[in-house]
Amino acid sequence: MSFEGIVEIFTTDLDEAVNAYLKDGWELLAINPGKEYPMYSVGRRGTKKGKLKISSEALKKASRKS
């Protein structure tokens, strides 16, 4: 699993909080031993920024206008 793209991390020992975050689309990053209970770390990925896809037809139209 890659942590690339994780923009926010939340750590807690509450099972209910972890389950709420997971239902909201966060990802479980780690489970570590705590003093009394396990510590859960969940992360949220940012929006994906990819290349803008432009159709060949749109490129042809744009080249005709210039």
PDBQT receptor file of N, H, CA, C and O in Angstrom, charges set to zero:
ATOM      1  N   MET A   1       0.849  -1.173   0.000  1.00  0.00    +0.000 N 
ATOM      2  CA  MET A   1       0.000   0.000   0.000  1.00  0.00    +0.000 C 
ATOM      3  C   MET A   1       0.897   1.239   0.000  1.00  0.00    +0.000 C 
ATOM      4  O   MET A   1       1.900   1.298   0.710  1.00  0.00    +0.000 OA
ATOM      5  N   SER A   2       0.523   2.196  -0.788  1.00  0.00    +0.000 N 
ATOM      6  H   SER A   2      -0.292   2.147  -1.365  1.00  0.00    +0.000 HD
ATOM      7  CA  SER A   2       1.283   3.434  -0.886  1.00  0.00    +0.000 C 
ATOM      8  C   SER A   2       0.593   4.536  -0.087  1.00  0.00    +0.000 C 
ATOM      9  O   SER A   2      -0.634   4.638  -0.074  1.00  0.00    +0.000 OA
ATOM     10  N   PHE A   3       1.395   5.348   0.571  1.00  0.00    +0.000 N 
ATOM     11  H   PHE A   3       2.392   5.264   0.561  1.00  0.00    +0.000 HD
ATOM     12  CA  PHE A   3       0.845   6.496   1.297  1.00  0.00    +0.000 C 
ATOM     13  C   PHE A   3       0.834   7.740   0.421  1.00  0.00    +0.000 C 
ATOM     14  O   PHE A   3       0.493   8.828   0.885  1.00  0.00    +0.000 OA
ATOM     15  N   GLU A   4       1.203   7.582  -0.838  1.00  0.00    +0.000 N 
ATOM     16  H   GLU A   4       1.479   6.698  -1.215  1.00  0.00    +0.000 HD
ATOM     17  CA  GLU A   4       1.209   8.706  -1.765  1.00  0.00    +0.000 C 
ATOM     18  C   GLU A   4      -0.220   9.235  -1.928  1.00  0.00    +0.000 C 
ATOM     19  O   GLU A   4      -1.152   8.467  -2.164  1.00  0.00    +0.000 OA
ATOM     20  N   GLY A   5      -0.374  10.520  -1.803  1.00  0.00    +0.000 N 
ATOM     21  H   GLY A   5       0.384  11.144  -1.611  1.00  0.00    +0.000 HD
ATOM     22  CA  GLY A   5      -1.690  11.124  -1.962  1.00  0.00    +0.000 C 
ATOM     23  C   GLY A   5      -2.452  11.309  -0.665  1.00  0.00    +0.000 C 
ATOM     24  O   GLY A   5      -3.517  11.927  -0.665  1.00  0.00    +0.000 OA
ATOM     25  N   ILE A   6      -1.930  10.786   0.454  1.00  0.00    +0.000 N 
ATOM     26  H   ILE A   6      -1.065  10.284   0.454  1.00  0.00    +0.000 HD
ATOM     27  CA  ILE A   6      -2.586  10.983   1.744  1.00  0.00    +0.000 C 
ATOM     28  C   ILE A   6      -2.384  12.440   2.155  1.00  0.00    +0.000 C 
ATOM     29  O   ILE A   6      -1.251  12.918   2.232  1.00  0.00    +0.000 OA
ATOM     30  N   VAL A   7      -3.481  13.141   2.417  1.00  0.00    +0.000 N 
ATOM     31  H   VAL A   7      -4.401  12.753   2.354  1.00  0.00    +0.000 HD
ATOM     32  CA  VAL A   7      -3.380  14.561   2.760  1.00  0.00    +0.000 C 
ATOM     33  C   VAL A   7      -3.738  14.846   4.219  1.00  0.00    +0.000 C 
ATOM     34  O   VAL A   7      -3.480  15.939   4.723  1.00  0.00    +0.000 OA
ATOM     35  N   GLU A   8      -4.326  13.868   4.890  1.00  0.00    +0.000 N 
ATOM     36  H   GLU A   8      -4.535  12.979   4.481  1.00  0.00    +0.000 HD
ATOM     37  CA  GLU A   8      -4.713  14.067   6.290  1.00  0.00    +0.000 C 
ATOM     38  C   GLU A   8      -4.674  12.730   7.013  1.00  0.00    +0.000 C 
ATOM     39  O   GLU A   8      -5.075  11.706   6.462  1.00  0.00    +0.000 OA
ATOM     40  N   ILE A   9      -4.188  12.744   8.253  1.00  0.00    +0.000 N 
ATOM     41  H   ILE A   9      -3.861  13.577   8.701  1.00  0.00    +0.000 HD
ATOM     42  CA  ILE A   9      -4.105  11.529   9.066  1.00  0.00    +0.000 C 
ATOM     43  C   ILE A   9      -4.783  11.790  10.405  1.00  0.00    +0.000 C 
ATOM     44  O   ILE A   9      -4.620  12.856  10.998  1.00  0.00    +0.000 OA
ATOM     45  N   PHE A  10      -5.542  10.806  10.873  1.00  0.00    +0.000 N 
ATOM     46  H   PHE A  10      -5.674   9.940  10.391  1.00  0.00    +0.000 HD
ATOM     47  CA  PHE A  10      -6.226  10.880  12.160  1.00  0.00    +0.000 C 
ATOM     48  C   PHE A  10      -5.872   9.626  12.943  1.00  0.00    +0.000 C 
ATOM     49  O   PHE A  10      -5.938   8.521  12.406  1.00  0.00    +0.000 OA
ATOM     50  N   THR A  11      -5.496   9.786  14.212  1.00  0.00    +0.000 N 
ATOM     51  H   THR A  11      -5.443  10.684  14.649  1.00  0.00    +0.000 HD
ATOM     52  CA  THR A  11      -5.125   8.657  15.064  1.00  0.00    +0.000 C 
ATOM     53  C   THR A  11      -6.025   8.645  16.301  1.00  0.00    +0.000 C 
ATOM     54  O   THR A  11      -6.246   9.675  16.937  1.00  0.00    +0.000 OA
ATOM     55  N   THR A  12      -6.534   7.461  16.625  1.00  0.00    +0.000 N 
ATOM     56  H   THR A  12      -6.354   6.624  16.108  1.00  0.00    +0.000 HD
ATOM     57  CA  THR A  12      -7.425   7.325  17.779  1.00  0.00    +0.000 C 
ATOM     58  C   THR A  12      -7.375   5.893  18.298  1.00  0.00    +0.000 C 
ATOM     59  O   THR A  12      -6.899   4.986  17.615  1.00  0.00    +0.000 OA
ATOM     60  N   ASP A  13      -7.874   5.708  19.518  1.00  0.00    +0.000 N 
ATOM     61  H   ASP A  13      -8.260   6.445  20.072  1.00  0.00    +0.000 HD
ATOM     62  CA  ASP A  13      -8.005   4.360  20.061  1.00  0.00    +0.000 C 
ATOM     63  C   ASP A  13      -9.476   3.937  20.148  1.00  0.00    +0.000 C 
ATOM     64  O   ASP A  13      -9.794   2.889  20.710  1.00  0.00    +0.000 OA
ATOM     65  N   LEU A  14     -10.355   4.750  19.595  1.00  0.00    +0.000 N 
ATOM     66  H   LEU A  14     -10.096   5.602  19.139  1.00  0.00    +0.000 HD
ATOM     67  CA  LEU A  14     -11.791   4.455  19.650  1.00  0.00    +0.000 C 
ATOM     68  C   LEU A  14     -12.246   3.707  18.395  1.00  0.00    +0.000 C 
ATOM     69  O   LEU A  14     -12.158   4.227  17.283  1.00  0.00    +0.000 OA
ATOM     70  N   ASP A  15     -12.736   2.479  18.592  1.00  0.00    +0.000 N 
ATOM     71  H   ASP A  15     -12.808   2.057  19.496  1.00  0.00    +0.000 HD
ATOM     72  CA  ASP A  15     -13.218   1.669  17.474  1.00  0.00    +0.000 C 
ATOM     73  C   ASP A  15     -14.331   2.370  16.708  1.00  0.00    +0.000 C 
ATOM     74  O   ASP A  15     -14.366   2.325  15.478  1.00  0.00    +0.000 OA
ATOM     75  N   GLU A  16     -15.244   3.023  17.437  1.00  0.00    +0.000 N 
ATOM     76  H   GLU A  16     -15.215   3.060  18.436  1.00  0.00    +0.000 HD
ATOM     77  CA  GLU A  16     -16.381   3.676  16.803  1.00  0.00    +0.000 C 
ATOM     78  C   GLU A  16     -15.931   4.800  15.869  1.00  0.00    +0.000 C 
ATOM     79  O   GLU A  16     -16.492   4.975  14.787  1.00  0.00    +0.000 OA
ATOM     80  N   ALA A  17     -14.925   5.555  16.289  1.00  0.00    +0.000 N 
ATOM     81  H   ALA A  17     -14.469   5.413  17.167  1.00  0.00    +0.000 HD
ATOM     82  CA  ALA A  17     -14.418   6.656  15.465  1.00  0.00    +0.000 C 
ATOM     83  C   ALA A  17     -13.763   6.116  14.200  1.00  0.00    +0.000 C 
ATOM     84  O   ALA A  17     -13.971   6.649  13.110  1.00  0.00    +0.000 OA
ATOM     85  N   VAL A  18     -12.973   5.061  14.349  1.00  0.00    +0.000 N 
ATOM     86  H   VAL A  18     -12.804   4.628  15.234  1.00  0.00    +0.000 HD
ATOM     87  CA  VAL A  18     -12.311   4.459  13.187  1.00  0.00    +0.000 C 
ATOM     88  C   VAL A  18     -13.349   3.956  12.190  1.00  0.00    +0.000 C 
ATOM     89  O   VAL A  18     -13.220   4.192  10.988  1.00  0.00    +0.000 OA
ATOM     90  N   ASN A  19     -14.365   3.273  12.675  1.00  0.00    +0.000 N 
ATOM     91  H   ASN A  19     -14.469   3.082  13.651  1.00  0.00    +0.000 HD
ATOM     92  CA  ASN A  19     -15.403   2.757  11.789  1.00  0.00    +0.000 C 
ATOM     93  C   ASN A  19     -16.131   3.881  11.066  1.00  0.00    +0.000 C 
ATOM     94  O   ASN A  19     -16.475   3.741   9.893  1.00  0.00    +0.000 OA
ATOM     95  N   ALA A  20     -16.367   4.987  11.750  1.00  0.00    +0.000 N 
ATOM     96  H   ALA A  20     -16.087   5.101  12.703  1.00  0.00    +0.000 HD
ATOM     97  CA  ALA A  20     -17.031   6.132  11.118  1.00  0.00    +0.000 C 
ATOM     98  C   ALA A  20     -16.162   6.711  10.005  1.00  0.00    +0.000 C 
ATOM     99  O   ALA A  20     -16.661   7.028   8.926  1.00  0.00    +0.000 OA
ATOM    100  N   TYR A  21     -14.870   6.847  10.264  1.00  0.00    +0.000 N 
ATOM    101  H   TYR A  21     -14.464   6.589  11.141  1.00  0.00    +0.000 HD
ATOM    102  CA  TYR A  21     -13.962   7.368   9.241  1.00  0.00    +0.000 C 
ATOM    103  C   TYR A  21     -13.884   6.416   8.048  1.00  0.00    +0.000 C 
ATOM    104  O   TYR A  21     -13.891   6.864   6.902  1.00  0.00    +0.000 OA
ATOM    105  N   LEU A  22     -13.809   5.122   8.302  1.00  0.00    +0.000 N 
ATOM    106  H   LEU A  22     -13.802   4.758   9.234  1.00  0.00    +0.000 HD
ATOM    107  CA  LEU A  22     -13.736   4.143   7.219  1.00  0.00    +0.000 C 
ATOM    108  C   LEU A  22     -15.000   4.169   6.369  1.00  0.00    +0.000 C 
ATOM    109  O   LEU A  22     -14.928   4.043   5.147  1.00  0.00    +0.000 OA
ATOM    110  N   LYS A  23     -16.150   4.329   7.003  1.00  0.00    +0.000 N 
ATOM    111  H   LYS A  23     -16.209   4.430   7.996  1.00  0.00    +0.000 HD
ATOM    112  CA  LYS A  23     -17.405   4.418   6.252  1.00  0.00    +0.000 C 
ATOM    113  C   LYS A  23     -17.444   5.681   5.403  1.00  0.00    +0.000 C 
ATOM    114  O   LYS A  23     -18.127   5.735   4.381  1.00  0.00    +0.000 OA
ATOM    115  N   ASP A  24     -16.702   6.695   5.838  1.00  0.00    +0.000 N 
ATOM    116  H   ASP A  24     -16.147   6.651   6.669  1.00  0.00    +0.000 HD
ATOM    117  CA  ASP A  24     -16.668   7.972   5.117  1.00  0.00    +0.000 C 
ATOM    118  C   ASP A  24     -15.611   7.982   4.008  1.00  0.00    +0.000 C 
ATOM    119  O   ASP A  24     -15.393   9.011   3.368  1.00  0.00    +0.000 OA
ATOM    120  N   GLY A  25     -14.952   6.834   3.778  1.00  0.00    +0.000 N 
ATOM    121  H   GLY A  25     -15.129   5.998   4.298  1.00  0.00    +0.000 HD
ATOM    122  CA  GLY A  25     -14.012   6.726   2.670  1.00  0.00    +0.000 C 
ATOM    123  C   GLY A  25     -12.538   6.836   3.044  1.00  0.00    +0.000 C 
ATOM    124  O   GLY A  25     -11.679   6.784   2.164  1.00  0.00    +0.000 OA
ATOM    125  N   TRP A  26     -12.230   6.986   4.319  1.00  0.00    +0.000 N 
ATOM    126  H   TRP A  26     -12.927   7.029   5.034  1.00  0.00    +0.000 HD
ATOM    127  CA  TRP A  26     -10.838   7.030   4.750  1.00  0.00    +0.000 C 
ATOM    128  C   TRP A  26     -10.260   5.618   4.673  1.00  0.00    +0.000 C 
ATOM    129  O   TRP A  26     -11.002   4.641   4.569  1.00  0.00    +0.000 OA
ATOM    130  N   GLU A  27      -8.925   5.519   4.725  1.00  0.00    +0.000 N 
ATOM    131  H   GLU A  27      -8.323   6.312   4.810  1.00  0.00    +0.000 HD
ATOM    132  CA  GLU A  27      -8.245   4.224   4.641  1.00  0.00    +0.000 C 
ATOM    133  C   GLU A  27      -7.501   3.939   5.935  1.00  0.00    +0.000 C 
ATOM    134  O   GLU A  27      -6.934   4.844   6.548  1.00  0.00    +0.000 OA
ATOM    135  N   LEU A  28      -7.506   2.678   6.345  1.00  0.00    +0.000 N 
ATOM    136  H   LEU A  28      -7.967   1.943   5.847  1.00  0.00    +0.000 HD
ATOM    137  CA  LEU A  28      -6.755   2.266   7.527  1.00  0.00    +0.000 C 
ATOM    138  C   LEU A  28      -5.278   2.192   7.145  1.00  0.00    +0.000 C 
ATOM    139  O   LEU A  28      -4.901   1.430   6.254  1.00  0.00    +0.000 OA
ATOM    140  N   LEU A  29      -4.446   2.979   7.817  1.00  0.00    +0.000 N 
ATOM    141  H   LEU A  29      -4.752   3.597   8.541  1.00  0.00    +0.000 HD
ATOM    142  CA  LEU A  29      -3.023   3.038   7.505  1.00  0.00    +0.000 C 
ATOM    143  C   LEU A  29      -2.187   2.152   8.418  1.00  0.00    +0.000 C 
ATOM    144  O   LEU A  29      -1.228   1.523   7.973  1.00  0.00    +0.000 OA
ATOM    145  N   ALA A  30      -2.557   2.103   9.712  1.00  0.00    +0.000 N 
ATOM    146  H   ALA A  30      -3.336   2.615  10.074  1.00  0.00    +0.000 HD
ATOM    147  CA  ALA A  30      -1.741   1.333  10.662  1.00  0.00    +0.000 C 
ATOM    148  C   ALA A  30      -2.539   1.042  11.924  1.00  0.00    +0.000 C 
ATOM    149  O   ALA A  30      -3.471   1.764  12.279  1.00  0.00    +0.000 OA
ATOM    150  N   ILE A  31      -2.145  -0.034  12.587  1.00  0.00    +0.000 N 
ATOM    151  H   ILE A  31      -1.388  -0.620  12.299  1.00  0.00    +0.000 HD
ATOM    152  CA  ILE A  31      -2.652  -0.366  13.917  1.00  0.00    +0.000 C 
ATOM    153  C   ILE A  31      -1.414  -0.579  14.779  1.00  0.00    +0.000 C 
ATOM    154  O   ILE A  31      -0.595  -1.452  14.492  1.00  0.00    +0.000 OA
ATOM    155  N   ASN A  32      -1.279   0.221  15.836  1.00  0.00    +0.000 N 
ATOM    156  H   ASN A  32      -1.945   0.930  16.068  1.00  0.00    +0.000 HD
ATOM    157  CA  ASN A  32      -0.117   0.147  16.721  1.00  0.00    +0.000 C 
ATOM    158  C   ASN A  32      -0.575  -0.120  18.151  1.00  0.00    +0.000 C 
ATOM    159  O   ASN A  32      -1.688   0.250  18.523  1.00  0.00    +0.000 OA
ATOM    160  N   PRO A  33       0.273  -0.758  18.954  1.00  0.00    +0.000 N 
ATOM    161  CA  PRO A  33      -0.106  -0.997  20.348  1.00  0.00    +0.000 C 
ATOM    162  C   PRO A  33      -0.168   0.320  21.124  1.00  0.00    +0.000 C 
ATOM    163  O   PRO A  33       0.699   1.182  20.979  1.00  0.00    +0.000 OA
ATOM    164  N   GLY A  34      -1.191   0.457  21.935  1.00  0.00    +0.000 N 
ATOM    165  H   GLY A  34      -1.895  -0.243  22.053  1.00  0.00    +0.000 HD
ATOM    166  CA  GLY A  34      -1.325   1.618  22.815  1.00  0.00    +0.000 C 
ATOM    167  C   GLY A  34      -1.141   1.180  24.252  1.00  0.00    +0.000 C 
ATOM    168  O   GLY A  34      -0.834   0.016  24.510  1.00  0.00    +0.000 OA
ATOM    169  N   LYS A  35      -1.323   2.097  25.193  1.00  0.00    +0.000 N 
ATOM    170  H   LYS A  35      -1.572   3.042  24.983  1.00  0.00    +0.000 HD
ATOM    171  CA  LYS A  35      -1.167   1.734  26.615  1.00  0.00    +0.000 C 
ATOM    172  C   LYS A  35      -2.244   0.762  27.061  1.00  0.00    +0.000 C 
ATOM    173  O   LYS A  35      -1.964  -0.214  27.757  1.00  0.00    +0.000 OA
ATOM    174  N   GLU A  36      -3.497   1.037  26.650  1.00  0.00    +0.000 N 
ATOM    175  H   GLU A  36      -3.725   1.830  26.084  1.00  0.00    +0.000 HD
ATOM    176  CA  GLU A  36      -4.591   0.159  27.034  1.00  0.00    +0.000 C 
ATOM    177  C   GLU A  36      -5.269  -0.499  25.847  1.00  0.00    +0.000 C 
ATOM    178  O   GLU A  36      -5.692  -1.653  25.915  1.00  0.00    +0.000 OA
ATOM    179  N   TYR A  37      -5.366   0.255  24.752  1.00  0.00    +0.000 N 
ATOM    180  H   TYR A  37      -5.022   1.192  24.696  1.00  0.00    +0.000 HD
ATOM    181  CA  TYR A  37      -6.069  -0.220  23.562  1.00  0.00    +0.000 C 
ATOM    182  C   TYR A  37      -5.198   0.019  22.331  1.00  0.00    +0.000 C 
ATOM    183  O   TYR A  37      -4.262   0.817  22.375  1.00  0.00    +0.000 OA
ATOM    184  N   PRO A  38      -5.507  -0.674  21.232  1.00  0.00    +0.000 N 
ATOM    185  CA  PRO A  38      -4.738  -0.414  20.004  1.00  0.00    +0.000 C 
ATOM    186  C   PRO A  38      -4.966   1.017  19.511  1.00  0.00    +0.000 C 
ATOM    187  O   PRO A  38      -6.044   1.582  19.695  1.00  0.00    +0.000 OA
ATOM    188  N   MET A  39      -3.946   1.591  18.889  1.00  0.00    +0.000 N 
ATOM    189  H   MET A  39      -3.070   1.132  18.740  1.00  0.00    +0.000 HD
ATOM    190  CA  MET A  39      -4.053   2.920  18.277  1.00  0.00    +0.000 C 
ATOM    191  C   MET A  39      -4.222   2.720  16.776  1.00  0.00    +0.000 C 
ATOM    192  O   MET A  39      -3.414   2.050  16.133  1.00  0.00    +0.000 OA
ATOM    193  N   TYR A  40      -5.260   3.294  16.237  1.00  0.00    +0.000 N 
ATOM    194  H   TYR A  40      -5.917   3.838  16.760  1.00  0.00    +0.000 HD
ATOM    195  CA  TYR A  40      -5.558   3.181  14.814  1.00  0.00    +0.000 C 
ATOM    196  C   TYR A  40      -5.195   4.493  14.122  1.00  0.00    +0.000 C 
ATOM    197  O   TYR A  40      -5.499   5.574  14.626  1.00  0.00    +0.000 OA
ATOM    198  N   SER A  41      -4.549   4.390  12.977  1.00  0.00    +0.000 N 
ATOM    199  H   SER A  41      -4.302   3.512  12.568  1.00  0.00    +0.000 HD
ATOM    200  CA  SER A  41      -4.258   5.565  12.156  1.00  0.00    +0.000 C 
ATOM    201  C   SER A  41      -4.989   5.400  10.835  1.00  0.00    +0.000 C 
ATOM    202  O   SER A  41      -4.813   4.404  10.134  1.00  0.00    +0.000 OA
ATOM    203  N   VAL A  42      -5.808   6.386  10.503  1.00  0.00    +0.000 N 
ATOM    204  H   VAL A  42      -5.950   7.196  11.073  1.00  0.00    +0.000 HD
ATOM    205  CA  VAL A  42      -6.540   6.378   9.246  1.00  0.00    +0.000 C 
ATOM    206  C   VAL A  42      -6.130   7.603   8.443  1.00  0.00    +0.000 C 
ATOM    207  O   VAL A  42      -5.766   8.634   9.008  1.00  0.00    +0.000 OA
ATOM    208  N   GLY A  43      -6.191   7.484   7.136  1.00  0.00    +0.000 N 
ATOM    209  H   GLY A  43      -6.486   6.646   6.677  1.00  0.00    +0.000 HD
ATOM    210  CA  GLY A  43      -5.783   8.589   6.277  1.00  0.00    +0.000 C 
ATOM    211  C   GLY A  43      -6.802   8.863   5.191  1.00  0.00    +0.000 C 
ATOM    212  O   GLY A  43      -7.549   7.986   4.758  1.00  0.00    +0.000 OA
ATOM    213  N   ARG A  44      -6.802  10.119   4.768  1.00  0.00    +0.000 N 
ATOM    214  H   ARG A  44      -6.195  10.832   5.119  1.00  0.00    +0.000 HD
ATOM    215  CA  ARG A  44      -7.697  10.548   3.691  1.00  0.00    +0.000 C 
ATOM    216  C   ARG A  44      -6.850  10.982   2.503  1.00  0.00    +0.000 C 
ATOM    217  O   ARG A  44      -5.902  11.751   2.659  1.00  0.00    +0.000 OA
ATOM    218  N   ARG A  45      -7.188  10.499   1.336  1.00  0.00    +0.000 N 
ATOM    219  H   ARG A  45      -7.958   9.874   1.209  1.00  0.00    +0.000 HD
ATOM    220  CA  ARG A  45      -6.472  10.889   0.123  1.00  0.00    +0.000 C 
ATOM    221  C   ARG A  45      -7.083  12.172  -0.434  1.00  0.00    +0.000 C 
ATOM    222  O   ARG A  45      -8.283  12.418  -0.316  1.00  0.00    +0.000 OA
ATOM    223  N   GLY A  46      -6.220  12.977  -1.041  1.00  0.00    +0.000 N 
ATOM    224  H   GLY A  46      -5.245  12.777  -1.136  1.00  0.00    +0.000 HD
ATOM    225  CA  GLY A  46      -6.684  14.191  -1.703  1.00  0.00    +0.000 C 
ATOM    226  C   GLY A  46      -7.357  13.839  -3.016  1.00  0.00    +0.000 C 
ATOM    227  O   GLY A  46      -7.342  12.686  -3.448  1.00  0.00    +0.000 OA
ATOM    228  N   THR A  47      -7.938  14.830  -3.636  1.00  0.00    +0.000 N 
ATOM    229  H   THR A  47      -7.950  15.766  -3.286  1.00  0.00    +0.000 HD
ATOM    230  CA  THR A  47      -8.563  14.591  -4.932  1.00  0.00    +0.000 C 
ATOM    231  C   THR A  47      -7.478  14.299  -5.951  1.00  0.00    +0.000 C 
ATOM    232  O   THR A  47      -6.398  14.887  -5.910  1.00  0.00    +0.000 OA
ATOM    233  N   LYS A  48      -7.766  13.413  -6.839  1.00  0.00    +0.000 N 
ATOM    234  H   LYS A  48      -8.644  12.935  -6.872  1.00  0.00    +0.000 HD
ATOM    235  CA  LYS A  48      -6.779  13.028  -7.849  1.00  0.00    +0.000 C 
ATOM    236  C   LYS A  48      -6.651  14.142  -8.876  1.00  0.00    +0.000 C 
ATOM    237  O   LYS A  48      -7.639  14.655  -9.401  1.00  0.00    +0.000 OA
ATOM    238  N   LYS A  49      -5.413  14.493  -9.140  1.00  0.00    +0.000 N 
ATOM    239  H   LYS A  49      -4.610  14.076  -8.713  1.00  0.00    +0.000 HD
ATOM    240  CA  LYS A  49      -5.141  15.502 -10.152  1.00  0.00    +0.000 C 
ATOM    241  C   LYS A  49      -4.400  14.812 -11.288  1.00  0.00    +0.000 C 
ATOM    242  O   LYS A  49      -3.227  14.461 -11.163  1.00  0.00    +0.000 OA
ATOM    243  N   GLY A  50      -5.082  14.632 -12.357  1.00  0.00    +0.000 N 
ATOM    244  H   GLY A  50      -6.035  14.916 -12.458  1.00  0.00    +0.000 HD
ATOM    245  CA  GLY A  50      -4.467  13.968 -13.502  1.00  0.00    +0.000 C 
ATOM    246  C   GLY A  50      -4.371  14.922 -14.671  1.00  0.00    +0.000 C 
ATOM    247  O   GLY A  50      -4.707  16.102 -14.571  1.00  0.00    +0.000 OA
ATOM    248  N   LYS A  51      -3.912  14.389 -15.759  1.00  0.00    +0.000 N 
ATOM    249  H   LYS A  51      -3.639  13.431 -15.840  1.00  0.00    +0.000 HD
ATOM    250  CA  LYS A  51      -3.821  15.193 -16.968  1.00  0.00    +0.000 C 
ATOM    251  C   LYS A  51      -5.223  15.443 -17.509  1.00  0.00    +0.000 C 
ATOM    252  O   LYS A  51      -6.090  14.571 -17.448  1.00  0.00    +0.000 OA
ATOM    253  N   LEU A  52      -5.428  16.622 -18.028  1.00  0.00    +0.000 N 
ATOM    254  H   LEU A  52      -4.723  17.329 -18.078  1.00  0.00    +0.000 HD
ATOM    255  CA  LEU A  52      -6.692  16.966 -18.638  1.00  0.00    +0.000 C 
ATOM    256  C   LEU A  52      -6.794  16.242 -19.969  1.00  0.00    +0.000 C 
ATOM    257  O   LEU A  52      -5.893  16.350 -20.802  1.00  0.00    +0.000 OA
ATOM    258  N   LYS A  53      -7.872  15.510 -20.181  1.00  0.00    +0.000 N 
ATOM    259  H   LYS A  53      -8.603  15.423 -19.504  1.00  0.00    +0.000 HD
ATOM    260  CA  LYS A  53      -8.048  14.778 -21.423  1.00  0.00    +0.000 C 
ATOM    261  C   LYS A  53      -8.898  15.614 -22.372  1.00  0.00    +0.000 C 
ATOM    262  O   LYS A  53     -10.024  15.992 -22.048  1.00  0.00    +0.000 OA
ATOM    263  N   ILE A  54      -8.346  15.895 -23.541  1.00  0.00    +0.000 N 
ATOM    264  H   ILE A  54      -7.431  15.588 -23.804  1.00  0.00    +0.000 HD
ATOM    265  CA  ILE A  54      -9.042  16.668 -24.552  1.00  0.00    +0.000 C 
ATOM    266  C   ILE A  54      -9.190  15.786 -25.782  1.00  0.00    +0.000 C 
ATOM    267  O   ILE A  54      -8.226  15.181 -26.250  1.00  0.00    +0.000 OA
ATOM    268  N   SER A  55     -10.403  15.725 -26.293  1.00  0.00    +0.000 N 
ATOM    269  H   SER A  55     -11.186  16.217 -25.912  1.00  0.00    +0.000 HD
ATOM    270  CA  SER A  55     -10.644  14.871 -27.456  1.00  0.00    +0.000 C 
ATOM    271  C   SER A  55      -9.969  15.456 -28.692  1.00  0.00    +0.000 C 
ATOM    272  O   SER A  55      -9.701  16.655 -28.760  1.00  0.00    +0.000 OA
ATOM    273  N   SER A  56      -9.704  14.600 -29.653  1.00  0.00    +0.000 N 
ATOM    274  H   SER A  56      -9.923  13.626 -29.597  1.00  0.00    +0.000 HD
ATOM    275  CA  SER A  56      -9.065  15.050 -30.893  1.00  0.00    +0.000 C 
ATOM    276  C   SER A  56      -9.977  16.015 -31.645  1.00  0.00    +0.000 C 
ATOM    277  O   SER A  56      -9.491  16.924 -32.317  1.00  0.00    +0.000 OA
ATOM    278  N   GLU A  57     -11.288  15.829 -31.539  1.00  0.00    +0.000 N 
ATOM    279  H   GLU A  57     -11.683  15.090 -30.993  1.00  0.00    +0.000 HD
ATOM    280  CA  GLU A  57     -12.235  16.743 -32.190  1.00  0.00    +0.000 C 
ATOM    281  C   GLU A  57     -12.132  18.140 -31.594  1.00  0.00    +0.000 C 
ATOM    282  O   GLU A  57     -12.163  19.129 -32.326  1.00  0.00    +0.000 OA
ATOM    283  N   ALA A  58     -12.010  18.231 -30.281  1.00  0.00    +0.000 N 
ATOM    284  H   ALA A  58     -11.985  17.428 -29.686  1.00  0.00    +0.000 HD
ATOM    285  CA  ALA A  58     -11.885  19.529 -29.621  1.00  0.00    +0.000 C 
ATOM    286  C   ALA A  58     -10.581  20.214 -30.025  1.00  0.00    +0.000 C 
ATOM    287  O   ALA A  58     -10.544  21.433 -30.196  1.00  0.00    +0.000 OA
ATOM    288  N   LEU A  59      -9.521  19.440 -30.176  1.00  0.00    +0.000 N 
ATOM    289  H   LEU A  59      -9.551  18.450 -30.037  1.00  0.00    +0.000 HD
ATOM    290  CA  LEU A  59      -8.251  20.014 -30.615  1.00  0.00    +0.000 C 
ATOM    291  C   LEU A  59      -8.354  20.559 -32.034  1.00  0.00    +0.000 C 
ATOM    292  O   LEU A  59      -7.818  21.627 -32.328  1.00  0.00    +0.000 OA
ATOM    293  N   LYS A  60      -9.044  19.826 -32.922  1.00  0.00    +0.000 N 
ATOM    294  H   LYS A  60      -9.479  18.958 -32.683  1.00  0.00    +0.000 HD
ATOM    295  CA  LYS A  60      -9.216  20.286 -34.292  1.00  0.00    +0.000 C 
ATOM    296  C   LYS A  60     -10.017  21.578 -34.348  1.00  0.00    +0.000 C 
ATOM    297  O   LYS A  60      -9.678  22.493 -35.097  1.00  0.00    +0.000 OA
ATOM    298  N   LYS A  61     -11.088  21.651 -33.548  1.00  0.00    +0.000 N 
ATOM    299  H   LYS A  61     -11.364  20.908 -32.939  1.00  0.00    +0.000 HD
ATOM    300  CA  LYS A  61     -11.903  22.867 -33.506  1.00  0.00    +0.000 C 
ATOM    301  C   LYS A  61     -11.090  24.048 -32.988  1.00  0.00    +0.000 C 
ATOM    302  O   LYS A  61     -11.195  25.154 -33.517  1.00  0.00    +0.000 OA
ATOM    303  N   ALA A  62     -10.291  23.823 -31.969  1.00  0.00    +0.000 N 
ATOM    304  H   ALA A  62     -10.206  22.924 -31.539  1.00  0.00    +0.000 HD
ATOM    305  CA  ALA A  62      -9.491  24.896 -31.402  1.00  0.00    +0.000 C 
ATOM    306  C   ALA A  62      -8.443  25.379 -32.381  1.00  0.00    +0.000 C 
ATOM    307  O   ALA A  62      -8.158  26.575 -32.443  1.00  0.00    +0.000 OA
ATOM    308  N   SER A  63      -7.868  24.471 -33.144  1.00  0.00    +0.000 N 
ATOM    309  H   SER A  63      -8.100  23.499 -33.094  1.00  0.00    +0.000 HD
ATOM    310  CA  SER A  63      -6.829  24.876 -34.111  1.00  0.00    +0.000 C 
ATOM    311  C   SER A  63      -7.423  25.657 -35.281  1.00  0.00    +0.000 C 
ATOM    312  O   SER A  63      -6.741  26.496 -35.869  1.00  0.00    +0.000 OA
ATOM    313  N   ARG A  64      -8.685  25.392 -35.626  1.00  0.00    +0.000 N 
ATOM    314  H   ARG A  64      -9.239  24.710 -35.148  1.00  0.00    +0.000 HD
ATOM    315  CA  ARG A  64      -9.347  26.124 -36.707  1.00  0.00    +0.000 C 
ATOM    316  C   ARG A  64      -9.626  27.576 -36.304  1.00  0.00    +0.000 C 
ATOM    317  O   ARG A  64      -9.595  28.474 -37.145  1.00  0.00    +0.000 OA
ATOM    318  N   LYS A  65      -9.901  27.800 -35.011  1.00  0.00    +0.000 N 
ATOM    319  H   LYS A  65      -9.927  27.070 -34.328  1.00  0.00    +0.000 HD
ATOM    320  CA  LYS A  65     -10.249  29.138 -34.528  1.00  0.00    +0.000 C 
ATOM    321  C   LYS A  65      -9.023  30.046 -34.469  1.00  0.00    +0.000 C 
ATOM    322  O   LYS A  65      -9.170  31.267 -34.521  1.00  0.00    +0.000 OA
ATOM    323  N   SER A  66      -7.843  29.497 -34.364  1.00  0.00    +0.000 N 
ATOM    324  H   SER A  66      -7.723  28.505 -34.321  1.00  0.00    +0.000 HD
ATOM    325  CA  SER A  66      -6.653  30.349 -34.207  1.00  0.00    +0.000 C 
ATOM    326  C   SER A  66      -5.987  30.701 -35.499  1.00  0.00    +0.000 C 
ATOM    327  O   SER A  66      -4.980  31.410 -35.502  1.00  0.00    +0.000 OA
TER     328      SER A  66
